[in-house]
Amino acid sequence: MDTIRPIIPTVSREAVDVCTRVTMLDTPGHKSFFNTRENAAAFADAALLLVDSVEGVTQGTAECVEILTAFHIPYAIVLTKCDEPASQVETVLEDLIQTHRIQIASWDTAT
C-alpha cells in the first residue's frame, strides 16, 4: 500500500484489499515443451495465448488451442509485433478463424 500511494495517491486501502491474486505461468511455445504447457493448463483458470503476427500461427499455437479447449480454459488471444512491417494481422486472424475455428468478436486493423 505504501508503495502504491506515492504513485497513485487516491488509492484507498479498500481498493487494494479487494484485489485478487493472479499467478502467471509463462510456457515456451517450442514443440518440445508440450508437456510443460499441458501441466500448466491443469492449474490455469484462464489464459492469454500470445501469437506472433509476423511468424503467424504455428504448430505450438495449434497445440495450445487444443490444450486450452480440452481443459475448458477460457482464453484470449493476443497478437504481438503488430507494429512490424512484416506483420500479417489479417492473415493470422483468418487462419485462427478458418483453421482453428476460433471465434473473433471483432477487430479493427486500421488502428
C-alpha positions in Angstrom: 0.0 0.0 0.0 2.8 2.4 0.9 4.5 1.5 -2.4 1.4 2.4 -4.4 0.3 5.6 -2.6 3.1 7.8 -3.9 2.3 6.7 -7.5 -1.5 6.9 -7.1 -2.3 9.0 -4.1 -6.1 8.4 -4.3 -5.9 4.7 -3.9 -7.8 3.6 -0.8 -6.9 0.7 1.3 -10.3 -0.9 0.4 -9.4 -0.9 -3.3 -6.1 -2.7 -2.7 -7.7 -5.2 -0.3 -10.3 -6.4 -2.9 -7.7 -7.3 -5.5 -7.4 -10.9 -6.5 -4.1 -12.6 -6.7 -3.2 -13.8 -10.1 -0.5 -16.3 -10.8 1.1 -16.1 -14.3 2.7 -19.2 -15.8 4.8 -18.5 -18.9 5.3 -21.6 -21.0 7.6 -21.8 -24.0 6.0 -22.2 -27.4 8.5 -24.7 -28.8 7.1 -28.1 -29.5 9.4 -29.9 -27.1 7.6 -28.1 -24.2 4.2 -29.6 -25.0 4.1 -31.4 -21.6 5.0 -28.2 -19.8 2.1 -26.4 -21.4 -0.2 -29.2 -20.6 0.9 -29.3 -17.0 0.5 -25.6 -16.6 -3.0 -25.7 -18.1 -4.1 -28.1 -15.4 -3.6 -25.2 -12.9 -5.0 -22.4 -15.0 -8.2 -20.5 -14.5 -7.7 -18.5 -17.7 -5.0 -18.0 -20.3 -3.5 -15.4 -22.6 -2.3 -17.0 -25.8 0.3 -14.8 -27.5 0.7 -15.2 -31.2 3.5 -13.5 -33.2 1.8 -11.7 -36.0 5.0 -11.8 -38.1 5.6 -15.5 -37.7 1.9 -16.4 -37.8 0.1 -19.4 -36.4 2.5 -22.2 -35.6 2.1 -25.8 -34.5 2.7 -24.6 -31.0 -0.2 -22.2 -31.3 -2.4 -25.1 -32.5 -1.3 -27.3 -29.6 -2.1 -24.5 -27.1 -5.6 -24.1 -28.6 -6.1 -27.9 -28.3 -4.9 -27.9 -24.7 -7.0 -24.9 -23.7 -10.0 -26.4 -25.4 -9.5 -29.8 -23.8 -9.2 -28.3 -20.3 -12.2 -25.9 -20.9 -10.0 -23.0 -20.1 -11.2 -19.6 -21.2 -8.6 -17.7 -23.1 -7.9 -14.5 -25.0 -5.6 -14.3 -28.0 -3.0 -11.5 -28.0 -1.3 -10.7 -31.3 2.3 -9.4 -30.8 4.6 -7.4 -33.1 1.6 -5.9 -34.9 3.7 -2.7 -35.5 6.3 -4.6 -37.5 6.3 -4.0 -41.3 6.1 -7.8 -41.9 3.1 -8.2 -39.6 0.3 -10.2 -41.1 -2.6 -9.5 -38.7 -5.3 -10.2 -41.2 -3.7 -13.5 -42.3 -3.2 -14.6 -38.7 -6.8 -13.8 -37.7 -8.2 -15.6 -40.8 -6.0 -18.6 -40.0 -7.3 -18.7 -36.5 -10.9 -18.4 -37.6 -10.7 -20.8 -40.6 -8.3 -23.5 -39.4 -8.7 -23.5 -35.7 -12.4 -22.4 -35.6 -11.7 -19.6 -33.1 -14.4 -17.0 -32.9 -13.2 -13.4 -33.1 -15.7 -11.0 -31.7 -14.4 -8.1 -33.7 -11.2 -6.5 -34.8 -10.0 -3.3 -36.4 -6.8 -3.4 -38.3 -7.0 0.2 -39.3 -5.7 1.4 -35.9 
